[in-house]
Amino acid sequence: MEKGSLTFSFARDSISGEFKDGNNIPRMIPARNMYSISYSENDLELKLNLKDVQEQDNISEGETKTEGYEMLDLRINKTYSLNSESDLSISLFANNVLDEVARNHSSFVKDEVPLPGRNFGVKFNLRF
């Protein structure tokens, strides 16, 4: 019996900047940590992603502060071989499982339009 593969990953991005006069550059994205755990075995894959976005309070004139948030996404994917030249993948996913009210700091409409709330879906992919 073949064993599956478990993978952990971590990524971080952070950026800062100022104009020569010392003022903050507008719409600079806040620091983010991204954690991922995935398990795959044969034609099955399970994946959990957590994005931890820090608040952005290094703002320029006319901007508003953006609160930090945690975004949790889940996905399960199963692939079925239809014949030697084609296969069908079915994915079930849940995005923003924690139903976090989150805002993209670099968006011009962040104060009016948050990122999507909790949502679920099914995706079919036929390769031939």
GROMACS elastic network, one bead per residue, 0.5 to 0.9 nm:
[ bonds ]
;  ai    aj funct       b0    kb
    2    41     6  0.78186   500
    2    42     6  0.79310   500
    3    41     6  0.66746   500
    3    42     6  0.85496   500
    4    39     6  0.67958   500
    4    40     6  0.54243   500
    4    42     6  0.71774   500
    5    38     6  0.80236   500
    5    39     6  0.55226   500
    5    40     6  0.52172   500
    5    41     6  0.63099   500
    6    37     6  0.73399   500
    6    38     6  0.57886   500
    6    40     6  0.66807   500
    6    41     6  0.89401   500
    7    36     6  0.79004   500
    7    37     6  0.56809   500
    7    38     6  0.51993   500
    7    39     6  0.63576   500
    7    40     6  0.86050   500
    8    35     6  0.75795   500
    8    36     6  0.56985   500
    8    38     6  0.66406   500
    9    34     6  0.80434   500
    9    35     6  0.58379   500
    9    36     6  0.51172   500
    9    37     6  0.65769   500
    9    38     6  0.87514   500
   10    33     6  0.72495   500
   10    34     6  0.56139   500
   10    36     6  0.64761   500
   11    32     6  0.81718   500
   11    33     6  0.58170   500
   11    34     6  0.50541   500
   11    35     6  0.66762   500
   11    36     6  0.88173   500
   12    31     6  0.73524   500
   12    32     6  0.55847   500
   12    34     6  0.61891   500
   12    35     6  0.89109   500
   13    30     6  0.84804   500
   13    31     6  0.56935   500
   13    32     6  0.54707   500
   13    33     6  0.67904   500
   13    34     6  0.87011   500
   14    29     6  0.77663   500
   14    30     6  0.65694   500
   14    32     6  0.65176   500
   14    33     6  0.88706   500
   15    28     6  0.72717   500
   15    29     6  0.70407   500
   15    30     6  0.71859   500
   15    31     6  0.67662   500
   16    24     6  0.84048   500
   16    25     6  0.82300   500
   16    28     6  0.70034   500
   16    29     6  0.83858   500
   16    30     6  0.84529   500
   16    31     6  0.89877   500
   16    58     6  0.86572   500
   17    23     6  0.87854   500
   17    24     6  0.63276   500
   17    25     6  0.58980   500
   17    28     6  0.77704   500
   18    21     6  0.76746   500
   18    22     6  0.55265   500
   18    23     6  0.55016   500
   18    25     6  0.52732   500
   19    22     6  0.53698   500
   19    23     6  0.54739   500
   19    24     6  0.62987   500
   19    25     6  0.62586   500
   20    23     6  0.75020   500
   21    24     6  0.89751   500
   23    26     6  0.89707   500
   23    59     6  0.86576   500
   23    60     6  0.65319   500
   23    61     6  0.83144   500
   24    28     6  0.84371   500
   24    58     6  0.66611   500
   24    59     6  0.59932   500
   24    61     6  0.82212   500
   25    28     6  0.64531   500
   25    58     6  0.87648   500
   25    59     6  0.74653   500
   25    60     6  0.62013   500
   26    58     6  0.88715   500
   26    59     6  0.63684   500
   26    60     6  0.52366   500
   26    61     6  0.79047   500
   26    62     6  0.87587   500
   26    63     6  0.72612   500
   26   106     6  0.81225   500
   27    30     6  0.89927   500
   27    59     6  0.74592   500
   27    60     6  0.79922   500
   27    63     6  0.77965   500
   27   105     6  0.61304   500
   27   107     6  0.74274   500
   27   108     6  0.84294   500
   28    56     6  0.81662   500
   28    58     6  0.82704   500
   28    59     6  0.79120   500
   28   105     6  0.73354   500
   28   106     6  0.63287   500
   29    32     6  0.85863   500
   29    56     6  0.73414   500
   29   104     6  0.80567   500
   29   105     6  0.60405   500
   29   106     6  0.60110   500
   30    53     6  0.67013   500
   30    54     6  0.58479   500
   30    55     6  0.63481   500
   30    56     6  0.51660   500
   30    57     6  0.85575   500
   30    58     6  0.87286   500
   30    66     6  0.87230   500
   30    68     6  0.83773   500
   30   105     6  0.74041   500
   31    52     6  0.85906   500
   31    53     6  0.61454   500
   31    54     6  0.56068   500
   31    55     6  0.79557   500
   31    56     6  0.80555   500
   32    51     6  0.69452   500
   32    52     6  0.56300   500
   32    54     6  0.61507   500
   33    50     6  0.82053   500
   33    51     6  0.59100   500
   33    52     6  0.50599   500
   33    53     6  0.64572   500
   33    54     6  0.84091   500
   34    49     6  0.72251   500
   34    50     6  0.57963   500
   34    52     6  0.62304   500
   34    53     6  0.84630   500
   35    48     6  0.82842   500
   35    49     6  0.57841   500
   35    50     6  0.51290   500
   35    51     6  0.64390   500
   35    52     6  0.82062   500
   36    47     6  0.72460   500
   36    48     6  0.57186   500
   36    50     6  0.63707   500
   36    51     6  0.86920   500
   37    46     6  0.83007   500
   37    47     6  0.58252   500
   37    48     6  0.52999   500
   37    49     6  0.66189   500
   37    50     6  0.89391   500
   38    45     6  0.70857   500
   38    46     6  0.55214   500
   38    48     6  0.63050   500
   38    49     6  0.85321   500
   39    44     6  0.81910   500
   39    45     6  0.56841   500
   39    46     6  0.51758   500
   39    47     6  0.64883   500
   40    43     6  0.74284   500
   40    44     6  0.55742   500
   40    46     6  0.63352   500
   40    47     6  0.85676   500
   41    44     6  0.53451   500
   41    45     6  0.65513   500
   42    45     6  0.82238   500
   42    79     6  0.88571   500
   43    77     6  0.79846   500
   43    78     6  0.55862   500
   43    79     6  0.50792   500
   43    80     6  0.71587   500
   43    81     6  0.89660   500
   43    89     6  0.89270   500
   44    76     6  0.74366   500
   44    77     6  0.57484   500
   44    79     6  0.66320   500
   45    75     6  0.80364   500
   45    76     6  0.56882   500
   45    77     6  0.51041   500
   45    78     6  0.65123   500
   45    79     6  0.88677   500
   46    74     6  0.77365   500
   46    75     6  0.58602   500
   46    77     6  0.65095   500
   46    78     6  0.89372   500
   47    73     6  0.81986   500
   47    74     6  0.57765   500
   47    75     6  0.51640   500
   47    76     6  0.63844   500
   47    77     6  0.86185   500
   48    72     6  0.73248   500
   48    73     6  0.58571   500
   48    75     6  0.65820   500
   48    76     6  0.89746   500
   49    71     6  0.79937   500
   49    72     6  0.57512   500
   49    73     6  0.51663   500
   49    74     6  0.64804   500
   49    75     6  0.87353   500
   50    70     6  0.68122   500
   50    71     6  0.56138   500
   50    73     6  0.64990   500
   50    74     6  0.89588   500
   51    69     6  0.80716   500
   51    70     6  0.55683   500
   51    71     6  0.50379   500
   51    72     6  0.65345   500
   51    73     6  0.85637   500
   52    68     6  0.76119   500
   52    69     6  0.60664   500
   52    71     6  0.65846   500
   52    72     6  0.88309   500
   53    56     6  0.89525   500
   53    67     6  0.86258   500
   53    68     6  0.52059   500
   53    69     6  0.53104   500
   53    70     6  0.62260   500
   53    71     6  0.82116   500
   54    66     6  0.87326   500
   54    67     6  0.71733   500
   54    69     6  0.66388   500
   54    70     6  0.86563   500
   55    65     6  0.75289   500
   55    66     6  0.55566   500
   55    69     6  0.75953   500
   55   105     6  0.89093   500
   56    59     6  0.70829   500
   56    64     6  0.88871   500
   56    65     6  0.57932   500
   56    66     6  0.51441   500
   56    67     6  0.65754   500
   56    68     6  0.72261   500
   56   105     6  0.72645   500
   57    64     6  0.79269   500
   57    66     6  0.67097   500
   57    67     6  0.82734   500
   58    65     6  0.77511   500
   59    62     6  0.82817   500
   59    63     6  0.59183   500
   59    64     6  0.68859   500
   59    65     6  0.66384   500
   60    63     6  0.56678   500
   60    64     6  0.83222   500
   61    64     6  0.85333   500
   64   105     6  0.87289   500
   64   111     6  0.81156   500
   65   105     6  0.80774   500
   66   102     6  0.87431   500
   66   103     6  0.68585   500
   66   104     6  0.78767   500
   66   105     6  0.59345   500
   66   110     6  0.85338   500
   66   111     6  0.86978   500
   67   102     6  0.76820   500
   67   103     6  0.75881   500
   67   105     6  0.87653   500
   68   102     6  0.75344   500
   68   103     6  0.83613   500
   69   100     6  0.69175   500
   69   101     6  0.76689   500
   69   102     6  0.59965   500
   69   103     6  0.83316   500
   70    96     6  0.85455   500
   70    98     6  0.80686   500
   70   100     6  0.69861   500
   70   102     6  0.81996   500
   71    95     6  0.79287   500
   71    96     6  0.52784   500
   71    97     6  0.73799   500
   71    98     6  0.69309   500
   71    99     6  0.80913   500
   71   100     6  0.66577   500
   71   102     6  0.82152   500
   72    94     6  0.85175   500
   72    95     6  0.65938   500
   72    96     6  0.51100   500
   72    97     6  0.54955   500
   72    98     6  0.63988   500
   72    99     6  0.87161   500
   72   100     6  0.88138   500
   73    93     6  0.75338   500
   73    94     6  0.57400   500
   73    96     6  0.55134   500
   73    97     6  0.60477   500
   73    98     6  0.87265   500
   74    92     6  0.83893   500
   74    93     6  0.56439   500
   74    94     6  0.51880   500
   74    95     6  0.64066   500
   74    96     6  0.85259   500
   74    97     6  0.76552   500
   75    91     6  0.68598   500
   75    92     6  0.57596   500
   75    94     6  0.64414   500
   75    95     6  0.83846   500
   76    90     6  0.83211   500
   76    91     6  0.55947   500
   76    92     6  0.53698   500
   76    93     6  0.64451   500
   77    89     6  0.67472   500
   77    90     6  0.56727   500
   77    92     6  0.64966   500
   77    93     6  0.85456   500
   78    88     6  0.83412   500
   78    89     6  0.56075   500
   78    90     6  0.54430   500
   78    91     6  0.64954   500
   78    92     6  0.89724   500
   79    87     6  0.67512   500
   79    88     6  0.56085   500
   79    90     6  0.63843   500
   79    91     6  0.86670   500
   80    86     6  0.89324   500
   80    87     6  0.55323   500
   80    88     6  0.51593   500
   80    89     6  0.61997   500
   80    90     6  0.82900   500
   81    84     6  0.73831   500
   81    85     6  0.84255   500
   81    86     6  0.64355   500
   81    88     6  0.64540   500
   81    89     6  0.86848   500
   82    85     6  0.77524   500
   82    86     6  0.55935   500
   82    88     6  0.68500   500
   83    86     6  0.54933   500
   83    87     6  0.68797   500
   84    87     6  0.82292   500
   85   127     6  0.80845   500
   85   128     6  0.59459   500
   86   126     6  0.72563   500
   86   127     6  0.52179   500
   87   125     6  0.82584   500
   87   126     6  0.59727   500
   87   127     6  0.53819   500
   87   128     6  0.68063   500
   88   124     6  0.70854   500
   88   125     6  0.57099   500
   88   127     6  0.63685   500
   88   128     6  0.88342   500
   89   123     6  0.79876   500
   89   124     6  0.57889   500
   89   125     6  0.50596   500
   89   126     6  0.64694   500
   89   127     6  0.82453   500
   90   122     6  0.71412   500
   90   123     6  0.57699   500
   90   125     6  0.65561   500
   90   126     6  0.88758   500
   91   121     6  0.81331   500
   91   122     6  0.55753   500
   91   123     6  0.50053   500
   91   124     6  0.65195   500
   91   125     6  0.84058   500
   92   120     6  0.76021   500
   92   121     6  0.58803   500
   92   123     6  0.65543   500
   93   119     6  0.82916   500
   93   120     6  0.56390   500
   93   121     6  0.53604   500
   93   122     6  0.64106   500
   93   123     6  0.81849   500
   94    97     6  0.60619   500
   94   118     6  0.72366   500
   94   119     6  0.57566   500
   94   121     6  0.65952   500
   95    98     6  0.85429   500
   95    99     6  0.84812   500
   95   116     6  0.86227   500
   95   117     6  0.78665   500
   95   118     6  0.57494   500
   95   119     6  0.53531   500
   95   120     6  0.63411   500
   95   121     6  0.85745   500
   96    99     6  0.52593   500
   96   100     6  0.64600   500
   96   116     6  0.76647   500
   96   117     6  0.60106   500
   96   119     6  0.67109   500
   96   120     6  0.89967   500
   97   100     6  0.78491   500
   97   117     6  0.82134   500
   97   118     6  0.53428   500
   97   119     6  0.73971   500
   97   120     6  0.87236   500
   98   117     6  0.85325   500
   98   118     6  0.68929   500
   99   102     6  0.89143   500
   99   116     6  0.86009   500
   99   117     6  0.51757   500
   99   119     6  0.83724   500
  100   115     6  0.87719   500
  100   116     6  0.87873   500
  100   117     6  0.64740   500
  100   118     6  0.75848   500
  101   114     6  0.65310   500
  101   115     6  0.70587   500
  101   116     6  0.80496   500
  101   117     6  0.66958   500
  102   110     6  0.89889   500
  102   114     6  0.56137   500
  102   115     6  0.54807   500
  102   116     6  0.79993   500
  102   117     6  0.82150   500
  103   106     6  0.88372   500
  103   107     6  0.81109   500
  103   110     6  0.55463   500
  103   111     6  0.74742   500
  103   113     6  0.74644   500
  103   115     6  0.55660   500
  104   107     6  0.55428   500
  104   108     6  0.89122   500
  104   109     6  0.87452   500
  104   110     6  0.58668   500
  104   113     6  0.89770   500
  104   114     6  0.72440   500
  104   115     6  0.68823   500
  105   108     6  0.81707   500
  105   110     6  0.63867   500
  105   111     6  0.89548   500
  106   109     6  0.88164   500
  106   110     6  0.76199   500
  107   110     6  0.51503   500
  107   111     6  0.86510   500
  107   113     6  0.89408   500
  108   111     6  0.81042   500
  109   112     6  0.54547   500
  109   113     6  0.58052   500
  109   114     6  0.83598   500
  110   113     6  0.52173   500
  110   114     6  0.59767   500
  110   115     6  0.83175   500
  111   114     6  0.71762   500
  113   116     6  0.88116   500
  114   117     6  0.81883   500
  116   119     6  0.76477   500
